[in-house]
Each structure stands twice: as structure tokens, then as C-alpha cells.
Amino acid sequence: MQFELSTAPTDAAPITAAIHALDPHARVVLDAGRGRLEVLASASGEQILDALRGIGCVARPLEKEVHISGGSTCCGHCG
């Protein structure tokens, strides 16, 4: 699942902690420069959005997946 964040966070730790509280094995990739987040977890999108709201981070799901380096959409051909 990919999300667009209302503000570009400078520290991924609070986001990762909030999501790991839902799923300790979740994979979280943050593109802070673009304010985009990719989460691979057993939690639902709504649960993730609620967790993000709980730490003061407003987000919305992306309708179309985008490339986030290191995430599941990464093809490995960036140069």
C-alpha cells in the first residue's frame, strides 16, 4: 500500500514505530523528499491511516502506485 503524506516528515522512526505496533514484521519505506510512504503489512489501509493519524501524520492512499526506491515497486534500474 502506498500513501501520500500531508507533510514531508524528516524522521521515519515515529512512522515505523506506529506501523510496527500493528504488524511487527511490516516493511516501511519512506520517501521523505516527496512525502510518500510504502507499507507492506498484514494491517489494512484503514488501520495504517488510523495509526498515522495517531502520531499526527495525515495521509491519503495513492490511487496509482509510484516508484519508491527500495520498495516493492523498485525495478532496480535507477542510475
MIRO-646966 format. One record per residue: residue number from 0; x, y, z of N, C-alpha, C in turn. Coordinates in nm, 3 decimals. Layout:
R     i       n.x       n.y       n.z      ca.x      ca.y      ca.z       c.x       c.y       c.z
R   NUM         X         Y         Z         X         Y         Z         X         Y         Z
...
This chain:
R     i       n.x       n.y       n.z      ca.x      ca.y      ca.z       c.x       c.y       c.z
R     0     0.083    -0.116     0.000     0.000     0.000     0.000     0.088     0.123     0.000
R     1     0.048     0.222    -0.076     0.124     0.346    -0.082     0.036     0.462    -0.040
R     2     0.101     0.558     0.026     0.030     0.673     0.081     0.106     0.800     0.049
R     3     0.031     0.909     0.037     0.090     1.042     0.026     0.066     1.112     0.158
R     4     0.173     1.165     0.216     0.166     1.229     0.346     0.142     1.379     0.328
R     5     0.066     1.439     0.419     0.033     1.581     0.408     0.155     1.669     0.430
R     6     0.249     1.623     0.510     0.374     1.694     0.532     0.488     1.594     0.516
R     7     0.598     1.640     0.465     0.712     1.551     0.445     0.788     1.536     0.577
R     8     0.779     1.420     0.641     0.848     1.401     0.769     0.999     1.390     0.749
R     9     1.072     1.433     0.848     1.218     1.423     0.841     1.269     1.300     0.916
R    10     1.184     1.238     0.995     1.223     1.123     1.075     1.123     1.010     1.054
R    11     1.171     0.900     1.003     1.083     0.785     0.975     1.054     0.703     1.101
R    12     1.129     0.723     1.208     1.114     0.640     1.328     0.973     0.639     1.385
R    13     0.907     0.755     1.403     0.771     0.750     1.459     0.672     0.679     1.367
R    14     0.688     0.696     1.237     0.600     0.629     1.141     0.622     0.479     1.148
R    15     0.746     0.438     1.147     0.779     0.295     1.153     0.728     0.234     1.283
R    16     0.746     0.303     1.395     0.700     0.251     1.524     0.548     0.235     1.526
R    17     0.477     0.334     1.471     0.330     0.326     1.469     0.282     0.209     1.385
R    18     0.347     0.184     1.274     0.306     0.074     1.187     0.350    -0.060     1.244
R    19     0.467    -0.065     1.305     0.513    -0.190     1.367     0.427    -0.228     1.488
R    20     0.358    -0.131     1.548     0.265    -0.164     1.656     0.147    -0.246     1.602
R    21     0.114    -0.225     1.475     0.008    -0.303     1.410     0.059    -0.437     1.359
R    22     0.180    -0.434     1.302     0.240    -0.553     1.243     0.391    -0.544     1.261
R    23     0.446    -0.618     1.358     0.590    -0.609     1.387     0.680    -0.646     1.270
R    24     0.624    -0.715     1.172     0.704    -0.759     1.057     0.681    -0.672     0.933
R    25     0.610    -0.563     0.950     0.580    -0.474     0.837     0.707    -0.415     0.779
R    26     0.704    -0.393     0.649     0.814    -0.326     0.580     0.766    -0.186     0.547
R    27     0.844    -0.086     0.590     0.806     0.054     0.574     0.917     0.125     0.496
R    28     0.880     0.188     0.384     0.976     0.264     0.304     0.921     0.406     0.291
R    29     1.001     0.502     0.334     0.961     0.642     0.330     1.045     0.718     0.229
R    30     0.980     0.790     0.139     1.046     0.885     0.050     1.013     1.022     0.109
R    31     1.095     1.067     0.202     1.066     1.190     0.276     1.063     1.312     0.185
R    32     1.147     1.314     0.084     1.152     1.428    -0.006     1.023     1.451    -0.082
R    33     0.953     1.343    -0.111     0.827     1.353    -0.185     0.705     1.333    -0.095
R    34     0.729     1.299     0.031     0.618     1.278     0.123     0.536     1.155     0.087
R    35     0.605     1.049     0.044     0.536     0.926     0.007     0.584     0.811     0.095
R    36     0.492     0.722     0.121     0.517     0.611     0.211     0.465     0.483     0.149
R    37     0.546     0.378     0.157     0.501     0.246     0.112     0.506     0.152     0.231
R    38     0.398     0.077     0.250     0.389    -0.015     0.362     0.348    -0.152     0.311
R    39     0.424    -0.251     0.346     0.389    -0.391     0.318     0.362    -0.454     0.453
R    40     0.233    -0.478     0.482     0.196    -0.524     0.615     0.067    -0.605     0.609
R    41     0.041    -0.677     0.715    -0.084    -0.751     0.725    -0.200    -0.660     0.768
R    42    -0.168    -0.541     0.816    -0.270    -0.445     0.858    -0.341    -0.388     0.736
R    43    -0.465    -0.346     0.755    -0.542    -0.287     0.646    -0.498    -0.142     0.623
R    44    -0.535    -0.089     0.509    -0.506     0.050     0.478    -0.567     0.144     0.580
R    45    -0.690     0.115     0.623    -0.757     0.198     0.722    -0.684     0.194     0.855
R    46    -0.635     0.076     0.894    -0.560     0.066     1.019    -0.431     0.148     1.012
R    47    -0.366     0.144     0.897    -0.243     0.221     0.879    -0.273     0.371     0.885
R    48    -0.378     0.412     0.815    -0.417     0.554     0.819    -0.449     0.598     0.962
R    49    -0.519     0.515     1.038    -0.550     0.546     1.178    -0.423     0.559     1.261
R    50    -0.328     0.468     1.240    -0.202     0.473     1.314    -0.125     0.600     1.280
R    51    -0.126     0.639     1.152    -0.058     0.761     1.111    -0.125     0.884     1.173
R    52    -0.258     0.885     1.173    -0.331     0.996     1.236    -0.297     1.006     1.384
R    53    -0.278     0.889     1.446    -0.246     0.885     1.588    -0.115     0.952     1.624
R    54    -0.026     0.964     1.528     0.102     1.033     1.553     0.104     1.170     1.486
R    55    -0.015     1.215     1.444    -0.026     1.349     1.386     0.013     1.360     1.241
R    56     0.014     1.248     1.172     0.053     1.246     1.031    -0.071     1.217     0.946
R    57    -0.113     1.316     0.869    -0.229     1.299     0.784    -0.183     1.242     0.651
R    58    -0.250     1.139     0.605    -0.211     1.073     0.481    -0.335     1.033     0.402
R    59    -0.313     1.005     0.275    -0.419     0.952     0.190    -0.358     0.844     0.104
R    60    -0.435     0.742     0.071    -0.383     0.636    -0.016    -0.357     0.691    -0.156
R    61    -0.250     0.646    -0.218    -0.225     0.681    -0.357    -0.311     0.593    -0.446
R    62    -0.374     0.653    -0.545    -0.459     0.577    -0.635    -0.376     0.494    -0.733
R    63    -0.261     0.547    -0.773    -0.174     0.478    -0.867    -0.038     0.463    -0.801
R    64     0.015     0.341    -0.798     0.144     0.318    -0.735     0.253     0.395    -0.808
R    65     0.349     0.443    -0.732     0.463     0.516    -0.785     0.590     0.445    -0.743
R    66     0.699     0.479    -0.806     0.828     0.420    -0.773     0.881     0.482    -0.644
R    67     0.906     0.399    -0.547     0.971     0.441    -0.423     1.095     0.356    -0.409
R    68     1.211     0.417    -0.418     1.337     0.344    -0.419     1.348     0.250    -0.301
R    69     1.374     0.124    -0.330     1.387     0.024    -0.226     1.258    -0.045    -0.192
R    70     1.145     0.009    -0.238     1.015    -0.051    -0.209     0.981    -0.159    -0.308
R    71     0.861    -0.211    -0.298     0.820    -0.323    -0.383     0.803    -0.281    -0.528
R    72     0.795    -0.150    -0.555     0.782    -0.105    -0.692     0.919    -0.076    -0.755
R    73     1.024    -0.102    -0.682     1.158    -0.074    -0.730     1.200    -0.180    -0.832
R    74     1.236    -0.135    -0.952     1.277    -0.229    -1.057     1.428    -0.251    -1.055
R    75     1.502    -0.166    -0.982     1.645    -0.182    -0.969     1.726    -0.117    -1.080
R    76     1.663    -0.039    -1.165     1.735     0.020    -1.278     1.761     0.169    -1.266
R    77     1.747     0.226    -1.147     1.782     0.367    -1.130     1.932     0.383    -1.140
R    78     1.973     0.489    -1.194     2.118     0.507    -1.209     2.160     0.631    -1.157
